[in-house]
Amino acid sequence: MGVQLGELVDGKEIQIEELFDKRIAIDSFNWLYQFLTIIRQKDGQPLQDSQGRITSHLSGLFYRSLRLMEANVHPVYVFDGPPPAFKKETTKQRIDVRLEAKKEWQLALERKDYEEARKYAQRSAMITEEIITDSKELLSAMGIPVIQASSEGEALCSAMARNGDVYAAATQDYDSLLFGCPRLVRNLSITGKKKRGDSYIIINPEIILLKDFLAKLEITQEQLIVLGILVGTDYNPGGIKGIGPKKALELVKKKNRKEIMNEIIWDFPATFDEIFDFLKNPPANDYKIEFSPPDKGKIKRILCDEHDFSEERIDSGLEKISEEKKQKSLHKFF
């Protein structure tokens, strides 16, 4: 779910062309959950191949990555490693919520209430080892770097951006800001038309610059971490009762961390200091970013031969990133 800083953040809307020729570190699990949630049939069933294997994630990764590559944006997918031990309870709670949603989904299907079925189905999305393996295999076939984090993917995305190895991190969550990411790009995986009620709205990417965000709030990076913990992070979901973003902002401006800790009621397995230290200094992680030409034969084997995707549609998609097409796209910018 991530830290809820939306009412304090004022992102700048951008066009995807503004990310031309830039490397973007992508929080893979964040995107995979989006694809598994959104790419479903009317009754909530995910896309599946003839053997009943879920393919929603493959569809999302393939077409979204193609769009980025067509725009000469260079995605780098970062996958989560083991979370810190103190996230164990949060992880268990999330699994329980998804399993309960799966039960409600089945009951709604039995009632033939497809609107409710789809709602619960979306809440039941889970990332399995098979989904992770399939995703990495497809991305590698597309020539896109796949980086395995030693812990939280967002922490590594943020470090890569701080190191200057990528321009920004792409995720829907604001947690990257707590990890010190200098540039956060949101909506990159859901750019385009989105249905709202009976109409459609256009969603464009937005960028948040950490330096400007801190200046606007008139706080330091350490104060932002404290603010995030008060509001609630993945390591202390829900935060401190009665403290929302605006009240948390007032507190961190008036008092230091120890003073705040002495005043609040803390009821979480992890200590305040454990969470603070992890957000400020997450585990170090070696990585290597290497791009390669797409292996079109392997892509078609994975999608068409193994998972029943339309060969015509895959060929059409791959044509968009052919050398001839890429050269034409380059000319648009010069």
N, C-alpha and C positions, 0 to 999 in steps of 0.2 A: 504493500500500500504506500509506503514511503512517508516522509515527513510532510505535513500539510502547511505549506507556506504560501499557498496561492493568493491569499488576500494581501500579502505584503509584496509579492513579486509583480513587477511590471515589465514583461518581456516585449521585445521589439519584433514585430512581424517582418519576415523576410521572404524573398522568393528563393526557390531552390537554386536558381542560377547564381545567387550570391555565394554559394558554397562551391563554385566552380574550381576544380583542380585542388580541392582541399581534402585531407584525410579526416575522417570522422570516426571516432571510436564508439561503437554501438553496444549498449547494454543488452546483450542477446536475450537473456531471460525476460527482460521487460518487453521486448518486441515479440518473443515467442508467445507469452501469455496473451498479448493483444491479438495475435493471429489466431490462436486457439479459441479465444473468446468470441471474436467477431466473425470469422469465416466459418459460418454454420448454415445449415438449411433451416427452413421455417419451423420445423419441430425441434430445433436445437441440436440435431445430429451434426457432428463435424464432417468435413469432407473425408471420404474413405475410398480406398482402392477395392478391387474385387475380392481381396482377402480380408477385408474388414480392418485394415490398418489405417490409422488416422493420417491424413495428408494435408490438413489445413495449414500446418506450419510450413510445409514445403512450398505450397502455393504462395503463401505470404512472403517467405524469404526470397523465392525466385523472382516474383514480379516486382516486389519493392526494391530488391537489389538491382534488378535490370533498370528500373527507372533512375536510380541513383547513378549507375554506370553510364546510362545514356546521357545524363546531364554532366558527365565528367566529375562526379563526386566519388571519392574513393573510400568505401566503407571498410572498416576493420571491426570484425565481430569479436567481442570479448565475452567468454562464458564463465559463469560463477564456479568457484571452487567450494570447499567446505566452509560454511559460515562460522563465525566465532561461537564458542561453546555456549555463551550466554544468550544466543538467539534460539536455542533449542526449543524453549517453551513457545515462542512465537511461531516457529515452523510447525510445531505440533498443532497449535490452535488453527492455523491456516488449513492444514490437511483435514482436520475435523470439520471445518466449515465447508470445505469442498466436497467431502464425503456426504455430509448432510444435504447439500444442494443436489448431489447426484440422486439421492433417494427421492427428494421432492420432484426432481425432473421426471423420474420414472412414474411417480404417482400422477403427475400432470398429464403425461402421455396416456396413461390408462383412462383418465377422464376426458381425453381428447381436447384438453385445454392447451392448444399449441402456443398461445401467447405466453402463458405461465411457464410452459415447458421450456421455451427458448430462454426465458429469463433465468430459470434455475440452471439450465444447461451451461449458460455462459459463466455462471458462478462456480461451476464444477470443474473448470479447466485445470488440468494438471500436466506438468512437464515430466515425462518419463525418461529413463536412460535411452530407450529406443529413439525417442524424439530428439534427444541431444545428439546421439550418434548420427542419425539421418541428416540432421541439420548441418553438422560439421562436414559430413561427406559431400553434401550438395554445395556448400559454400566453397570448399576446397576445389571442387570440380569447376566452379565458376572463376577460379583464380583469386578468390577473396581471402585475405589473411584471417585465420582463426587463432585467437589467443586464449589460452587457458589461464584463468586467474588462480592464484593460490588461495584466495578467499573471496571476498565480495567483488563481483564484476564492476560495479560502479566505482569502487575505490581504485581499481586498476585503470579504468577509463579516465578518471580524474588525474591520476599520476601521469598517464601518457600525455594528457593535455598540458599539464604543468611542465613536463619535460620538453614540450615542443615537438614531440613525435607525431602528434595529431593536432588538428586545429581546435576541435571541440569534442565533447561527449554528447551522444544522442540518447535520451531516455525521457520518459514522461514524468519520472519522479524528480523531486528537488534534492534528494539526498546527495547528489554529486556536489552541490554547493557546500554542504557540510564537509565533504572530503576535500574541499579546496579547488574544485574544477574551475579554471578561469573563464570558460565559455560552455554554456549548456544549451543544447538545441532540443526543443520539444516539437512534437507533431510531425517529425520527419517520417514516421512510419504510417501516418494516417492522413497525409497530405491529399487534398482533393475534395470531392463532394462527400458530405455526410448528412444522413437523413435526420431531421429534427421535426418530430411530429409528422405533419403532412407535407412539409417542404424540405428543401435541401439547403445547406449552408456550405460555403467554401472554407476549407481549413488550410491555412498556410503554415509553414514552419515559423517558429519564433525563437529568438536567441536571447539569452540572459547573460550579461557580462557580470561576473562576480565582483569585479572592482567597482563598477557603477552601482551595483546592488548594495554593497557595503557602505558606499559613500552616501547613497540615498537614505539608508537607515541610520547612518552616523554611528556605526558599530564596527568592531574588529572581527576578524575571522574567528577568534576564540569566543567572542560574545555570540556570534552566529551559531556556533556549535551548542552553546548553553541554551540559546533560544530554541533551537531545534529539539533538544532533549526535553525541555519544558513542555513543548507542544506535543511531542511524541514521535519517536523514531521506530524503526523495525525492531529495535532492541528494548524499547519500553512503550509498546503500543498504547495509544490513547493519551499518553503524557500525564501531566499533573492535573487532577480534577480542578475545573474552574479556571484554568489558564489557557487562553487561546493565543493566537499569534500576536495580537496587539498588546495584550496584557504582558505577554512574555517579553516583548520588545521594551516596554516600559521598565520591567524588572531588571533586564540586563544593562540598561542605561544607568539605573540608579544604584545597583548593588553588584558586588563582585560574586564570583562563583561560590565561594565558601559561605558568604552571607546568605545567598539564595538557598543553598543546600541545607542550611540550618533552619530555614523557615518553612520549607515544603514537607509534605508527607510523602515519603518514598516507599512504594509498595511493589517493587519489581525484583525478580531474581538477580539481575545484574546490578552492580552498584553504579551510582552516578559517575564516579571516576573511571570505572572500567569502560563505560560507553564513551565518555569524553575522550579518553586516551586512544581508544580504537578509531574514533572519527578523526582525531587530530593526526595520529600516526598509525595508519593501517599497515598490515604486513607488507614488506617489500616483495617485489615480483619481477623476475627476469622475463623479458619478452623480445621477440624478433618480428618485425613487420615486413613481410615479403609478398609482393603481388606477382601473379603469373598470368599468362594468357588463358582464357577459358578453354576447357577441354569439352568441346561440344558433343563429341561422341559419348563421353562419360556422363555428361549432363542428361542426355537423352536416354541412356541406359538406366539411370537412376529414376528419372521422372516418367518416361514412357514405358520402358520395358518392365521395370519393377513395380511402378505405382500407377500405371494406366492413365497417365496424362495424355492429352491429345497431342500427337506428334506435330500436327499442323500448327497448333497454337504455340508449342515450344519452339518450333522452327521460326515462326513469326517473331517471337520474343527475342531469340538469339540474333536474328537479322538486325535488330535495333542496335546491337553493340558490335557489329562487324566493323572492320577497319574503315571501310568506305563510309559507313554511317557516322562513325566517330569523327572522321575528318570533316564531314559536312557540318556536324554539330560544333566542332571547334571554330569553323569559319563564322558561325553566328556571333561569336564573341569578339571578333577582330575586324 
